[in-house]
Amino acid sequence: DTDRALVLLEEYCKRLKKPEEQQLKKAIRKVMGIFKSSLFQALLGSFTKKATRHGAISHPSLPAAAVYDVLGCPKN
């Protein structure tokens, strides 16, 4: 879910302290803002409904799964 993705991104941002990591931190914060937007939530809801109807996905946690993949986190 989006909330879990936001938690993971926030945890990752807290580890970015070096000056050369600040650009990445800024980009991640932008992504977090997008995840929080009502437009993103509406689009995600629409996509999830359509994909589930067509059997394309079986798990509704798309944002969290994407963050796990990008950050290389183990999936629980």
PDB file with one MODEL, atoms N, CA, C and O in Angstrom:
MODEL        1
ATOM      1  N   ASP A   1       0.820  -1.180   0.000  1.00  0.00           N
ATOM      2  CA  ASP A   1       0.000   0.000   0.000  1.00  0.00           C
ATOM      3  C   ASP A   1       0.867   1.247   0.000  1.00  0.00           C
ATOM      4  O   ASP A   1       2.062   1.189   0.286  1.00  0.00           O
ATOM      5  N   THR A   2       0.265   2.344  -0.316  1.00  0.00           N
ATOM      6  CA  THR A   2       0.989   3.613  -0.419  1.00  0.00           C
ATOM      7  C   THR A   2       1.579   4.034   0.923  1.00  0.00           C
ATOM      8  O   THR A   2       2.689   4.563   0.977  1.00  0.00           O
ATOM      9  N   ASP A   3       0.843   3.803   1.995  1.00  0.00           N
ATOM     10  CA  ASP A   3       1.349   4.186   3.318  1.00  0.00           C
ATOM     11  C   ASP A   3       2.642   3.451   3.650  1.00  0.00           C
ATOM     12  O   ASP A   3       3.573   4.044   4.195  1.00  0.00           O
ATOM     13  N   ARG A   4       2.703   2.181   3.329  1.00  0.00           N
ATOM     14  CA  ARG A   4       3.918   1.403   3.594  1.00  0.00           C
ATOM     15  C   ARG A   4       5.078   1.906   2.737  1.00  0.00           C
ATOM     16  O   ARG A   4       6.214   1.985   3.206  1.00  0.00           O
ATOM     17  N   ALA A   5       4.791   2.242   1.495  1.00  0.00           N
ATOM     18  CA  ALA A   5       5.828   2.797   0.617  1.00  0.00           C
ATOM     19  C   ALA A   5       6.362   4.102   1.185  1.00  0.00           C
ATOM     20  O   ALA A   5       7.569   4.345   1.160  1.00  0.00           O
ATOM     21  N   LEU A   6       5.478   4.934   1.693  1.00  0.00           N
ATOM     22  CA  LEU A   6       5.899   6.216   2.271  1.00  0.00           C
ATOM     23  C   LEU A   6       6.771   6.000   3.501  1.00  0.00           C
ATOM     24  O   LEU A   6       7.757   6.712   3.694  1.00  0.00           O
ATOM     25  N   VAL A   7       6.421   5.033   4.329  1.00  0.00           N
ATOM     26  CA  VAL A   7       7.227   4.721   5.515  1.00  0.00           C
ATOM     27  C   VAL A   7       8.623   4.278   5.092  1.00  0.00           C
ATOM     28  O   VAL A   7       9.619   4.729   5.659  1.00  0.00           O
ATOM     29  N   LEU A   8       8.699   3.400   4.102  1.00  0.00           N
ATOM     30  CA  LEU A   8       9.997   2.923   3.618  1.00  0.00           C
ATOM     31  C   LEU A   8      10.842   4.057   3.038  1.00  0.00           C
ATOM     32  O   LEU A   8      12.044   4.139   3.289  1.00  0.00           O
ATOM     33  N   LEU A   9      10.209   4.913   2.274  1.00  0.00           N
ATOM     34  CA  LEU A   9      10.937   6.043   1.693  1.00  0.00           C
ATOM     35  C   LEU A   9      11.430   7.002   2.771  1.00  0.00           C
ATOM     36  O   LEU A   9      12.550   7.506   2.693  1.00  0.00           O
ATOM     37  N   GLU A  10      10.605   7.250   3.764  1.00  0.00           N
ATOM     38  CA  GLU A  10      10.999   8.135   4.863  1.00  0.00           C
ATOM     39  C   GLU A  10      12.173   7.548   5.634  1.00  0.00           C
ATOM     40  O   GLU A  10      13.108   8.267   5.987  1.00  0.00           O
ATOM     41  N   GLU A  11      12.131   6.253   5.896  1.00  0.00           N
ATOM     42  CA  GLU A  11      13.241   5.593   6.589  1.00  0.00           C
ATOM     43  C   GLU A  11      14.529   5.691   5.772  1.00  0.00           C
ATOM     44  O   GLU A  11      15.604   5.931   6.321  1.00  0.00           O
ATOM     45  N   TYR A  12      14.410   5.507   4.475  1.00  0.00           N
ATOM     46  CA  TYR A  12      15.580   5.588   3.601  1.00  0.00           C
ATOM     47  C   TYR A  12      16.130   7.015   3.588  1.00  0.00           C
ATOM     48  O   TYR A  12      17.344   7.213   3.624  1.00  0.00           O
ATOM     49  N   CYS A  13      15.244   8.003   3.537  1.00  0.00           N
ATOM     50  CA  CYS A  13      15.675   9.409   3.524  1.00  0.00           C
ATOM     51  C   CYS A  13      16.454   9.770   4.780  1.00  0.00           C
ATOM     52  O   CYS A  13      17.402  10.553   4.727  1.00  0.00           O
ATOM     53  N   LYS A  14      16.057   9.205   5.895  1.00  0.00           N
ATOM     54  CA  LYS A  14      16.740   9.495   7.158  1.00  0.00           C
ATOM     55  C   LYS A  14      18.190   9.040   7.133  1.00  0.00           C
ATOM     56  O   LYS A  14      19.023   9.577   7.863  1.00  0.00           O
ATOM     57  N   ARG A  15      18.497   8.050   6.294  1.00  0.00           N
ATOM     58  CA  ARG A  15      19.873   7.549   6.188  1.00  0.00           C
ATOM     59  C   ARG A  15      20.732   8.367   5.224  1.00  0.00           C
ATOM     60  O   ARG A  15      21.952   8.204   5.187  1.00  0.00           O
ATOM     61  N   LEU A  16      20.100   9.241   4.446  1.00  0.00           N
ATOM     62  CA  LEU A  16      20.837  10.036   3.462  1.00  0.00           C
ATOM     63  C   LEU A  16      21.313  11.331   4.110  1.00  0.00           C
ATOM     64  O   LEU A  16      20.561  12.302   4.203  1.00  0.00           O
ATOM     65  N   LYS A  17      22.555  11.338   4.552  1.00  0.00           N
ATOM     66  CA  LYS A  17      23.086  12.485   5.283  1.00  0.00           C
ATOM     67  C   LYS A  17      24.269  13.154   4.587  1.00  0.00           C
ATOM     68  O   LYS A  17      24.570  14.317   4.856  1.00  0.00           O
ATOM     69  N   LYS A  18      24.933  12.434   3.703  1.00  0.00           N
ATOM     70  CA  LYS A  18      26.110  12.972   3.035  1.00  0.00           C
ATOM     71  C   LYS A  18      25.693  14.048   2.033  1.00  0.00           C
ATOM     72  O   LYS A  18      24.603  13.980   1.465  1.00  0.00           O
ATOM     73  N   PRO A  19      26.551  15.034   1.816  1.00  0.00           N
ATOM     74  CA  PRO A  19      26.218  16.098   0.851  1.00  0.00           C
ATOM     75  C   PRO A  19      25.900  15.562  -0.547  1.00  0.00           C
ATOM     76  O   PRO A  19      25.014  16.084  -1.225  1.00  0.00           O
ATOM     77  N   GLU A  20      26.614  14.530  -0.976  1.00  0.00           N
ATOM     78  CA  GLU A  20      26.375  13.989  -2.318  1.00  0.00           C
ATOM     79  C   GLU A  20      25.060  13.206  -2.405  1.00  0.00           C
ATOM     80  O   GLU A  20      24.625  12.863  -3.504  1.00  0.00           O
ATOM     81  N   GLU A  21      24.433  12.925  -1.286  1.00  0.00           N
ATOM     82  CA  GLU A  21      23.164  12.206  -1.269  1.00  0.00           C
ATOM     83  C   GLU A  21      21.941  13.129  -1.218  1.00  0.00           C
ATOM     84  O   GLU A  21      20.803  12.666  -1.297  1.00  0.00           O
ATOM     85  N   GLN A  22      22.182  14.411  -1.087  1.00  0.00           N
ATOM     86  CA  GLN A  22      21.073  15.345  -0.915  1.00  0.00           C
ATOM     87  C   GLN A  22      20.197  15.480  -2.159  1.00  0.00           C
ATOM     88  O   GLN A  22      18.994  15.715  -2.043  1.00  0.00           O
ATOM     89  N   GLN A  23      20.776  15.337  -3.331  1.00  0.00           N
ATOM     90  CA  GLN A  23      19.980  15.383  -4.557  1.00  0.00           C
ATOM     91  C   GLN A  23      19.035  14.180  -4.613  1.00  0.00           C
ATOM     92  O   GLN A  23      17.872  14.318  -4.993  1.00  0.00           O
ATOM     93  N   LEU A  24      19.531  13.015  -4.240  1.00  0.00           N
ATOM     94  CA  LEU A  24      18.693  11.819  -4.181  1.00  0.00           C
ATOM     95  C   LEU A  24      17.589  11.995  -3.146  1.00  0.00           C
ATOM     96  O   LEU A  24      16.439  11.630  -3.390  1.00  0.00           O
ATOM     97  N   LYS A  25      17.940  12.553  -1.993  1.00  0.00           N
ATOM     98  CA  LYS A  25      16.960  12.788  -0.931  1.00  0.00           C
ATOM     99  C   LYS A  25      15.846  13.721  -1.418  1.00  0.00           C
ATOM    100  O   LYS A  25      14.669  13.498  -1.134  1.00  0.00           O
ATOM    101  N   LYS A  26      16.228  14.751  -2.143  1.00  0.00           N
ATOM    102  CA  LYS A  26      15.248  15.694  -2.693  1.00  0.00           C
ATOM    103  C   LYS A  26      14.318  14.993  -3.688  1.00  0.00           C
ATOM    104  O   LYS A  26      13.110  15.229  -3.688  1.00  0.00           O
ATOM    105  N   ALA A  27      14.886  14.136  -4.528  1.00  0.00           N
ATOM    106  CA  ALA A  27      14.080  13.398  -5.514  1.00  0.00           C
ATOM    107  C   ALA A  27      13.118  12.440  -4.817  1.00  0.00           C
ATOM    108  O   ALA A  27      11.962  12.314  -5.223  1.00  0.00           O
ATOM    109  N   ILE A  28      13.585  11.775  -3.782  1.00  0.00           N
ATOM    110  CA  ILE A  28      12.723  10.853  -3.038  1.00  0.00           C
ATOM    111  C   ILE A  28      11.591  11.619  -2.373  1.00  0.00           C
ATOM    112  O   ILE A  28      10.455  11.147  -2.355  1.00  0.00           O
ATOM    113  N   ARG A  29      11.878  12.775  -1.835  1.00  0.00           N
ATOM    114  CA  ARG A  29      10.828  13.594  -1.210  1.00  0.00           C
ATOM    115  C   ARG A  29       9.779  14.020  -2.243  1.00  0.00           C
ATOM    116  O   ARG A  29       8.595  14.125  -1.921  1.00  0.00           O
ATOM    117  N   LYS A  30      10.215  14.263  -3.482  1.00  0.00           N
ATOM    118  CA  LYS A  30       9.259  14.577  -4.552  1.00  0.00           C
ATOM    119  C   LYS A  30       8.333  13.394  -4.810  1.00  0.00           C
ATOM    120  O   LYS A  30       7.120  13.558  -4.941  1.00  0.00           O
ATOM    121  N   VAL A  31       8.917  12.205  -4.882  1.00  0.00           N
ATOM    122  CA  VAL A  31       8.128  10.988  -5.089  1.00  0.00           C
ATOM    123  C   VAL A  31       7.139  10.821  -3.942  1.00  0.00           C
ATOM    124  O   VAL A  31       5.984  10.458  -4.163  1.00  0.00           O
ATOM    125  N   MET A  32       7.585  11.083  -2.733  1.00  0.00           N
ATOM    126  CA  MET A  32       6.699  10.977  -1.574  1.00  0.00           C
ATOM    127  C   MET A  32       5.519  11.950  -1.702  1.00  0.00           C
ATOM    128  O   MET A  32       4.386  11.610  -1.363  1.00  0.00           O
ATOM    129  N   GLY A  33       5.793  13.133  -2.181  1.00  0.00           N
ATOM    130  CA  GLY A  33       4.723  14.104  -2.390  1.00  0.00           C
ATOM    131  C   GLY A  33       3.719  13.617  -3.427  1.00  0.00           C
ATOM    132  O   GLY A  33       2.514  13.822  -3.286  1.00  0.00           O
ATOM    133  N   ILE A  34       4.228  12.976  -4.461  1.00  0.00           N
ATOM    134  CA  ILE A  34       3.350  12.422  -5.497  1.00  0.00           C
ATOM    135  C   ILE A  34       2.489  11.313  -4.910  1.00  0.00           C
ATOM    136  O   ILE A  34       1.283  11.262  -5.155  1.00  0.00           O
ATOM    137  N   PHE A  35       3.111  10.416  -4.128  1.00  0.00           N
ATOM    138  CA  PHE A  35       2.347   9.330  -3.507  1.00  0.00           C
ATOM    139  C   PHE A  35       1.231   9.867  -2.619  1.00  0.00           C
ATOM    140  O   PHE A  35       0.173   9.247  -2.508  1.00  0.00           O
ATOM    141  N   LYS A  36       1.461  11.016  -1.988  1.00  0.00           N
ATOM    142  CA  LYS A  36       0.470  11.597  -1.076  1.00  0.00           C
ATOM    143  C   LYS A  36      -0.632  12.363  -1.811  1.00  0.00           C
ATOM    144  O   LYS A  36      -1.666  12.676  -1.221  1.00  0.00           O
ATOM    145  N   SER A  37      -0.418  12.665  -3.083  1.00  0.00           N
ATOM    146  CA  SER A  37      -1.392  13.479  -3.814  1.00  0.00           C
ATOM    147  C   SER A  37      -2.697  12.735  -4.069  1.00  0.00           C
ATOM    148  O   SER A  37      -2.718  11.517  -4.250  1.00  0.00           O
ATOM    149  N   SER A  38      -3.771  13.493  -4.078  1.00  0.00           N
ATOM    150  CA  SER A  38      -5.082  12.880  -4.326  1.00  0.00           C
ATOM    151  C   SER A  38      -5.181  12.357  -5.757  1.00  0.00           C
ATOM    152  O   SER A  38      -5.868  11.365  -6.005  1.00  0.00           O
ATOM    153  N   LEU A  39      -4.507  13.008  -6.697  1.00  0.00           N
ATOM    154  CA  LEU A  39      -4.517  12.535  -8.080  1.00  0.00           C
ATOM    155  C   LEU A  39      -3.869  11.153  -8.171  1.00  0.00           C
ATOM    156  O   LEU A  39      -4.422  10.252  -8.802  1.00  0.00           O
ATOM    157  N   PHE A  40      -2.713  10.980  -7.550  1.00  0.00           N
ATOM    158  CA  PHE A  40      -2.041   9.678  -7.576  1.00  0.00           C
ATOM    159  C   PHE A  40      -2.920   8.607  -6.944  1.00  0.00           C
ATOM    160  O   PHE A  40      -3.052   7.508  -7.482  1.00  0.00           O
ATOM    161  N   GLN A  41      -3.520   8.930  -5.805  1.00  0.00           N
ATOM    162  CA  GLN A  41      -4.379   7.965  -5.120  1.00  0.00           C
ATOM    163  C   GLN A  41      -5.553   7.546  -6.008  1.00  0.00           C
ATOM    164  O   GLN A  41      -5.918   6.372  -6.058  1.00  0.00           O
ATOM    165  N   ALA A  42      -6.136   8.522  -6.704  1.00  0.00           N
ATOM    166  CA  ALA A  42      -7.260   8.212  -7.595  1.00  0.00           C
ATOM    167  C   ALA A  42      -6.810   7.337  -8.761  1.00  0.00           C
ATOM    168  O   ALA A  42      -7.486   6.370  -9.110  1.00  0.00           O
ATOM    169  N   LEU A  43      -5.675   7.673  -9.360  1.00  0.00           N
ATOM    170  CA  LEU A  43      -5.153   6.883 -10.472  1.00  0.00           C
ATOM    171  C   LEU A  43      -4.776   5.474 -10.024  1.00  0.00           C
ATOM    172  O   LEU A  43      -5.049   4.502 -10.727  1.00  0.00           O
ATOM    173  N   LEU A  44      -4.159   5.368  -8.878  1.00  0.00           N
ATOM    174  CA  LEU A  44      -3.775   4.063  -8.351  1.00  0.00           C
ATOM    175  C   LEU A  44      -5.011   3.210  -8.092  1.00  0.00           C
ATOM    176  O   LEU A  44      -5.036   2.025  -8.425  1.00  0.00           O
ATOM    177  N   GLY A  45      -6.028   3.813  -7.502  1.00  0.00           N
ATOM    178  CA  GLY A  45      -7.257   3.084  -7.243  1.00  0.00           C
ATOM    179  C   GLY A  45      -7.894   2.583  -8.519  1.00  0.00           C
ATOM    180  O   GLY A  45      -8.361   1.446  -8.579  1.00  0.00           O
ATOM    181  N   SER A  46      -7.917   3.424  -9.542  1.00  0.00           N
ATOM    182  CA  SER A  46      -8.495   3.048 -10.832  1.00  0.00           C
ATOM    183  C   SER A  46      -7.683   1.934 -11.476  1.00  0.00           C
ATOM    184  O   SER A  46      -8.248   0.964 -11.981  1.00  0.00           O
ATOM    185  N   PHE A  47      -6.363   2.067 -11.461  1.00  0.00           N
ATOM    186  CA  PHE A  47      -5.490   1.052 -12.054  1.00  0.00           C
ATOM    187  C   PHE A  47      -5.642  -0.279 -11.332  1.00  0.00           C
ATOM    188  O   PHE A  47      -5.753  -1.330 -11.964  1.00  0.00           O
ATOM    189  N   THR A  48      -5.648  -0.227 -10.000  1.00  0.00           N
ATOM    190  CA  THR A  48      -5.740  -1.450  -9.209  1.00  0.00           C
ATOM    191  C   THR A  48      -7.044  -2.182  -9.491  1.00  0.00           C
ATOM    192  O   THR A  48      -7.055  -3.404  -9.634  1.00  0.00           O
ATOM    193  N   LYS A  49      -8.140  -1.439  -9.571  1.00  0.00           N
ATOM    194  CA  LYS A  49      -9.439  -2.055  -9.862  1.00  0.00           C
ATOM    195  C   LYS A  49      -9.428  -2.735 -11.228  1.00  0.00           C
ATOM    196  O   LYS A  49      -9.870  -3.876 -11.365  1.00  0.00           O
ATOM    197  N   LYS A  50      -8.920  -2.026 -12.241  1.00  0.00           N
ATOM    198  CA  LYS A  50      -8.874  -2.588 -13.596  1.00  0.00           C
ATOM    199  C   LYS A  50      -7.956  -3.799 -13.669  1.00  0.00           C
ATOM    200  O   LYS A  50      -8.319  -4.826 -14.242  1.00  0.00           O
ATOM    201  N   ALA A  51      -6.775  -3.677 -13.092  1.00  0.00           N
ATOM    202  CA  ALA A  51      -5.801  -4.768 -13.155  1.00  0.00           C
ATOM    203  C   ALA A  51      -6.301  -5.993 -12.401  1.00  0.00           C
ATOM    204  O   ALA A  51      -6.096  -7.122 -12.846  1.00  0.00           O
ATOM    205  N   THR A  52      -6.948  -5.779 -11.278  1.00  0.00           N
ATOM    206  CA  THR A  52      -7.484  -6.897 -10.512  1.00  0.00           C
ATOM    207  C   THR A  52      -8.601  -7.600 -11.284  1.00  0.00           C
ATOM    208  O   THR A  52      -8.688  -8.828 -11.288  1.00  0.00           O
ATOM    209  N   ARG A  53      -9.449  -6.809 -11.934  1.00  0.00           N
ATOM    210  CA  ARG A  53     -10.537  -7.379 -12.741  1.00  0.00           C
ATOM    211  C   ARG A  53      -9.997  -8.260 -13.849  1.00  0.00           C
ATOM    212  O   ARG A  53     -10.581  -9.295 -14.173  1.00  0.00           O
ATOM    213  N   HIS A  54      -8.876  -7.846 -14.431  1.00  0.00           N
ATOM    214  CA  HIS A  54      -8.304  -8.577 -15.562  1.00  0.00           C
ATOM    215  C   HIS A  54      -7.290  -9.633 -15.124  1.00  0.00           C
ATOM    216  O   HIS A  54      -6.674 -10.291 -15.962  1.00  0.00           O
ATOM    217  N   GLY A  55      -7.121  -9.792 -13.826  1.00  0.00           N
ATOM    218  CA  GLY A  55      -6.202 -10.801 -13.315  1.00  0.00           C
ATOM    219  C   GLY A  55      -4.745 -10.448 -13.490  1.00  0.00           C
ATOM    220  O   GLY A  55      -3.881 -11.319 -13.392  1.00  0.00           O
ATOM    221  N   ALA A  56      -4.452  -9.170 -13.750  1.00  0.00           N
ATOM    222  CA  ALA A  56      -3.064  -8.765 -13.983  1.00  0.00           C
ATOM    223  C   ALA A  56      -2.265  -8.679 -12.693  1.00  0.00           C
ATOM    224  O   ALA A  56      -1.046  -8.846 -12.705  1.00  0.00           O
ATOM    225  N   ILE A  57      -2.936  -8.422 -11.588  1.00  0.00           N
ATOM    226  CA  ILE A  57      -2.242  -8.364 -10.304  1.00  0.00           C
ATOM    227  C   ILE A  57      -3.052  -9.129  -9.275  1.00  0.00           C
ATOM    228  O   ILE A  57      -4.277  -9.222  -9.365  1.00  0.00           O
ATOM    229  N   SER A  58      -2.359  -9.665  -8.313  1.00  0.00           N
ATOM    230  CA  SER A  58      -3.056 -10.363  -7.244  1.00  0.00           C
ATOM    231  C   SER A  58      -2.783  -9.709  -5.903  1.00  0.00           C
ATOM    232  O   SER A  58      -3.338 -10.127  -4.887  1.00  0.00           O
ATOM    233  N   HIS A  59      -1.930  -8.682  -5.885  1.00  0.00           N
ATOM    234  CA  HIS A  59      -1.576  -8.015  -4.644  1.00  0.00           C
ATOM    235  C   HIS A  59      -1.763  -6.512  -4.805  1.00  0.00           C
ATOM    236  O   HIS A  59      -1.198  -5.920  -5.724  1.00  0.00           O
ATOM    237  N   PRO A  60      -2.549  -5.881  -3.923  1.00  0.00           N
ATOM    238  CA  PRO A  60      -2.842  -4.464  -4.076  1.00  0.00           C
ATOM    239  C   PRO A  60      -1.738  -3.517  -3.632  1.00  0.00           C
ATOM    240  O   PRO A  60      -1.911  -2.304  -3.744  1.00  0.00           O
ATOM    241  N   SER A  61      -0.611  -4.015  -3.133  1.00  0.00           N
ATOM    242  CA  SER A  61       0.437  -3.162  -2.593  1.00  0.00           C
ATOM    243  C   SER A  61       1.472  -2.768  -3.638  1.00  0.00           C
ATOM    244  O   SER A  61       2.663  -3.017  -3.449  1.00  0.00           O
ATOM    245  N   LEU A  62       1.040  -2.163  -4.727  1.00  0.00           N
ATOM    246  CA  LEU A  62       1.956  -1.790  -5.805  1.00  0.00           C
ATOM    247  C   LEU A  62       3.009  -0.767  -5.398  1.00  0.00           C
ATOM    248  O   LEU A  62       4.185  -0.988  -5.685  1.00  0.00           O
ATOM    249  N   PRO A  63       2.653   0.349  -4.740  1.00  0.00           N
ATOM    250  CA  PRO A  63       3.696   1.316  -4.378  1.00  0.00           C
ATOM    251  C   PRO A  63       4.748   0.727  -3.451  1.00  0.00           C
ATOM    252  O   PRO A  63       5.939   0.972  -3.637  1.00  0.00           O
ATOM    253  N   ALA A  64       4.332  -0.038  -2.466  1.00  0.00           N
ATOM    254  CA  ALA A  64       5.298  -0.628  -1.546  1.00  0.00           C
ATOM    255  C   ALA A  64       6.196  -1.614  -2.277  1.00  0.00           C
ATOM    256  O   ALA A  64       7.405  -1.636  -2.042  1.00  0.00           O
ATOM    257  N   ALA A  65       5.632  -2.424  -3.153  1.00  0.00           N
ATOM    258  CA  ALA A  65       6.431  -3.389  -3.909  1.00  0.00           C
ATOM    259  C   ALA A  65       7.460  -2.670  -4.775  1.00  0.00           C
ATOM    260  O   ALA A  65       8.600  -3.120  -4.890  1.00  0.00           O
ATOM    261  N   ALA A  66       7.066  -1.567  -5.379  1.00  0.00           N
ATOM    262  CA  ALA A  66       7.994  -0.800  -6.212  1.00  0.00           C
ATOM    263  C   ALA A  66       9.129  -0.238  -5.372  1.00  0.00           C
ATOM    264  O   ALA A  66      10.284  -0.261  -5.797  1.00  0.00           O
ATOM    265  N   VAL A  67       8.813   0.265  -4.190  1.00  0.00           N
ATOM    266  CA  VAL A  67       9.851   0.812  -3.311  1.00  0.00           C
ATOM    267  C   VAL A  67      10.794  -0.296  -2.860  1.00  0.00           C
ATOM    268  O   VAL A  67      12.008  -0.096  -2.830  1.00  0.00           O
ATOM    269  N   TYR A  68      10.257  -1.456  -2.511  1.00  0.00           N
ATOM    270  CA  TYR A  68      11.115  -2.580  -2.132  1.00  0.00           C
ATOM    271  C   TYR A  68      12.095  -2.888  -3.250  1.00  0.00           C
ATOM    272  O   TYR A  68      13.283  -3.088  -3.000  1.00  0.00           O
ATOM    273  N   ASP A  69      11.606  -2.927  -4.479  1.00  0.00           N
ATOM    274  CA  ASP A  69      12.461  -3.244  -5.617  1.00  0.00           C
ATOM    275  C   ASP A  69      13.530  -2.180  -5.825  1.00  0.00           C
ATOM    276  O   ASP A  69      14.701  -2.506  -6.020  1.00  0.00           O
ATOM    277  N   VAL A  70      13.142  -0.925  -5.787  1.00  0.00           N
ATOM    278  CA  VAL A  70      14.074   0.176  -6.038  1.00  0.00           C
ATOM    279  C   VAL A  70      15.140   0.237  -4.952  1.00  0.00           C
ATOM    280  O   VAL A  70      16.319   0.425  -5.251  1.00  0.00           O
ATOM    281  N   LEU A  71      14.738   0.081  -3.700  1.00  0.00           N
ATOM    282  CA  LEU A  71      15.679   0.214  -2.590  1.00  0.00           C
ATOM    283  C   LEU A  71      16.409  -1.086  -2.283  1.00  0.00           C
ATOM    284  O   LEU A  71      17.336  -1.099  -1.473  1.00  0.00           O
ATOM    285  N   GLY A  72      15.999  -2.178  -2.922  1.00  0.00           N
ATOM    286  CA  GLY A  72      16.642  -3.459  -2.682  1.00  0.00           C
ATOM    287  C   GLY A  72      16.328  -4.026  -1.320  1.00  0.00           C
ATOM    288  O   GLY A  72      17.136  -4.762  -0.755  1.00  0.00           O
ATOM    289  N   CYS A  73      15.165  -3.695  -0.780  1.00  0.00           N
ATOM    290  CA  CYS A  73      14.762  -4.178   0.545  1.00  0.00           C
ATOM    291  C   CYS A  73      14.209  -5.599   0.422  1.00  0.00           C
ATOM    292  O   CYS A  73      13.617  -5.965  -0.594  1.00  0.00           O
ATOM    293  N   PRO A  74      14.412  -6.387   1.472  1.00  0.00           N
ATOM    294  CA  PRO A  74      13.769  -7.706   1.468  1.00  0.00           C
ATOM    295  C   PRO A  74      12.266  -7.536   1.636  1.00  0.00           C
ATOM    296  O   PRO A  74      11.816  -6.678   2.395  1.00  0.00           O
ATOM    297  N   LYS A  75      11.506  -8.334   0.943  1.00  0.00           N
ATOM    298  CA  LYS A  75      10.042  -8.277   1.030  1.00  0.00           C
ATOM    299  C   LYS A  75       9.594  -9.190   2.148  1.00  0.00           C
ATOM    300  O   LYS A  75       9.960 -10.365   2.182  1.00  0.00           O
ATOM    301  N   ASN A  76       8.806  -8.657   3.059  1.00  0.00           N
ATOM    302  CA  ASN A  76       8.306  -9.449   4.194  1.00  0.00           C
ATOM    303  C   ASN A  76       7.014 -10.104   3.851  1.00  0.00           C
ATOM    304  O   ASN A  76       6.441 -10.811   4.679  1.00  0.00           O
TER     305      ASN A  76
ENDMDL
END
